[in-house]
Amino acid sequence: MSTDTTMDLKEYSHEELAAQPIGAWTGLAYRGVVGALRAQLAVEDLTQPHWWTLNHAAGAPGTWTRPTLTQRLLPYDDLDTDFDAVYDDLVTRGWLTEDAATGTMTLTEPGEAARLRAKDRNLRVHHQTHENIDPADFVTTINVLRRIVANLGGDGNLPDNEK
């Protein structure tokens, strides 16, 4: 994926930047990042919910059921996703199996191969996102956004990786 990052950003005063509407800039960043991720996943005929499902199934094999995984993923969904249709699609592709007795979902070998392809595509976007940004500045940005979320009554903590 080739990107043109040679465009120089104009310089602005501290006062001009401090007066900028955070919602407008975070919205632009969100649409840019998510759009790039969704475009890369679409090459693999996947949506973000497919990706989330593959990742969770790989991270905790045989522990997620449809209801528990759906509950976990709903806060991140902005597309009114039919998660059962996503799970059905992954089962139909042979990338996910479900235990008849427990309902737990497990990633298959072809599912893991697809997850790794999608992961590689997502990493391309991740690297593009980080181009020309000092890692310390990126960390500061994440911490500022976490604080904004918390100030507005949300959970500014990193997502819990537990089931």
C-alpha positions as CSV (number, residue, x, y, z in Angstrom):
1,M,0.0,0.0,0.0
2,S,1.6,3.2,-1.1
3,T,0.8,6.5,0.5
4,D,1.8,10.0,-0.2
5,T,2.9,11.4,3.2
6,T,5.2,14.0,1.7
7,M,2.6,16.7,2.0
8,D,3.8,19.2,4.6
9,L,1.4,20.3,7.3
10,K,1.2,24.0,7.7
11,E,2.4,25.4,11.0
12,Y,-0.1,27.1,13.4
13,S,0.2,28.9,16.6
14,H,-0.4,27.2,19.9
15,E,-3.5,29.3,20.4
16,E,-4.9,28.4,17.0
17,L,-4.4,24.7,17.6
18,A,-5.8,24.9,21.2
19,A,-9.0,26.4,19.9
20,Q,-9.7,23.6,17.4
21,P,-12.8,21.5,18.0
22,I,-11.7,18.1,19.2
23,G,-14.9,16.4,17.9
24,A,-14.2,17.5,14.4
25,W,-10.6,16.3,14.4
26,T,-11.3,13.0,16.2
27,G,-14.2,12.4,13.7
28,L,-11.9,13.0,10.7
29,A,-9.3,10.7,12.2
30,Y,-11.9,8.0,13.0
31,R,-13.4,8.1,9.5
32,G,-9.9,8.0,8.0
33,V,-8.6,5.1,10.1
34,V,-11.7,3.0,10.1
35,G,-12.2,3.6,6.4
36,A,-8.7,2.4,5.6
37,L,-9.1,-0.6,7.8
38,R,-12.5,-1.5,6.3
39,A,-11.1,-1.1,2.8
40,Q,-8.2,-3.5,3.6
41,L,-10.5,-6.1,5.2
42,A,-12.9,-5.9,2.2
43,V,-10.0,-7.2,0.0
44,E,-10.3,-10.4,2.0
45,D,-14.2,-10.2,1.8
46,L,-14.3,-9.4,5.5
47,T,-16.0,-6.8,7.6
48,Q,-14.7,-5.4,10.9
49,P,-17.1,-7.7,12.8
50,H,-15.6,-10.7,11.0
51,W,-12.2,-9.5,12.0
52,W,-13.2,-8.9,15.6
53,T,-14.7,-12.4,15.7
54,L,-11.6,-14.1,14.2
55,N,-9.4,-12.3,16.7
56,H,-11.4,-13.1,19.8
57,A,-11.8,-16.7,18.8
58,A,-8.0,-16.9,18.3
59,G,-7.3,-15.2,21.6
60,A,-9.5,-17.4,23.7
61,P,-10.0,-20.7,21.8
62,G,-13.3,-22.5,22.7
63,T,-14.5,-19.9,25.3
64,W,-16.7,-17.5,23.3
65,T,-20.4,-18.2,22.7
66,R,-22.5,-16.2,20.4
67,P,-24.2,-14.2,23.2
68,T,-21.0,-13.5,25.1
69,L,-19.0,-12.4,22.1
70,T,-21.9,-10.3,20.8
71,Q,-22.2,-8.6,24.2
72,R,-18.4,-8.0,24.1
73,L,-18.4,-6.5,20.5
74,L,-21.6,-4.4,20.6
75,P,-19.9,-1.3,22.1
76,Y,-17.5,-1.1,19.1
77,D,-20.2,-1.7,16.4
78,D,-21.4,1.4,14.4
79,L,-23.0,-0.6,11.6
80,D,-25.9,-2.2,13.4
81,T,-24.3,-5.5,12.7
82,D,-26.3,-8.8,12.7
83,F,-23.6,-10.7,14.6
84,D,-25.4,-14.0,14.1
85,A,-25.1,-13.5,10.4
86,V,-21.3,-12.9,10.8
87,Y,-20.9,-16.0,12.9
88,D,-23.0,-18.0,10.4
89,D,-20.8,-16.7,7.5
90,L,-17.6,-17.7,9.3
91,V,-19.0,-21.2,10.0
92,T,-20.1,-21.5,6.4
93,R,-16.6,-20.6,5.2
94,G,-15.2,-23.3,7.5
95,W,-13.2,-20.7,9.5
96,L,-15.1,-21.2,12.7
97,T,-16.8,-24.2,14.4
98,E,-19.3,-24.3,17.2
99,D,-19.5,-27.0,19.9
100,A,-23.0,-28.4,19.8
101,A,-23.0,-29.0,23.6
102,T,-21.5,-25.7,24.9
103,G,-22.0,-23.3,21.9
104,T,-18.4,-22.3,22.2
105,M,-16.7,-21.1,19.0
106,T,-13.3,-22.2,17.8
107,L,-11.2,-21.0,15.0
108,T,-10.2,-23.6,12.4
109,E,-6.9,-23.8,10.6
110,P,-8.3,-22.0,7.5
111,G,-9.8,-19.4,9.8
112,E,-6.5,-18.8,11.4
113,A,-4.9,-18.4,8.0
114,A,-7.6,-15.8,7.1
115,R,-7.1,-14.0,10.4
116,L,-3.3,-13.8,9.7
117,R,-4.0,-12.4,6.2
118,A,-6.4,-9.8,7.7
119,K,-3.9,-9.0,10.5
120,D,-1.2,-8.2,7.9
121,R,-3.6,-5.9,6.1
122,N,-4.5,-4.1,9.3
123,L,-0.9,-3.8,10.2
124,R,-0.4,-1.9,6.9
125,V,-2.9,0.6,8.0
126,H,-1.4,0.8,11.5
127,H,2.0,1.6,10.0
128,Q,0.5,4.2,7.7
129,T,-1.3,5.8,10.6
130,H,2.0,6.1,12.6
131,E,4.1,7.5,9.7
132,N,5.9,10.7,10.7
133,I,4.6,10.5,14.3
134,D,7.0,10.2,17.2
135,P,6.0,7.2,19.4
136,A,6.0,9.5,22.5
137,D,3.6,11.8,20.7
138,F,1.3,8.9,19.8
139,V,1.3,7.8,23.5
140,T,0.5,11.3,24.6
141,T,-2.4,11.5,22.1
142,I,-3.9,8.2,23.3
143,N,-3.6,9.4,26.9
144,V,-5.3,12.7,26.1
145,L,-8.1,10.9,24.3
146,R,-8.5,8.5,27.2
147,R,-8.8,11.5,29.6
148,I,-11.4,13.1,27.3
149,V,-13.5,9.9,27.3
150,A,-13.3,9.7,31.1
151,N,-14.1,13.4,31.5
152,L,-17.3,12.8,29.5
153,G,-18.3,9.9,31.7
154,G,-16.9,7.0,29.6
155,D,-14.4,4.3,30.4
156,G,-11.0,5.7,29.5
157,N,-9.3,2.4,30.3
158,L,-7.8,0.1,27.7
159,P,-10.2,-2.6,26.6
160,D,-10.1,-5.6,28.9
161,N,-8.7,-8.7,27.1
162,E,-10.6,-11.1,29.3
163,K,-13.6,-13.1,28.2
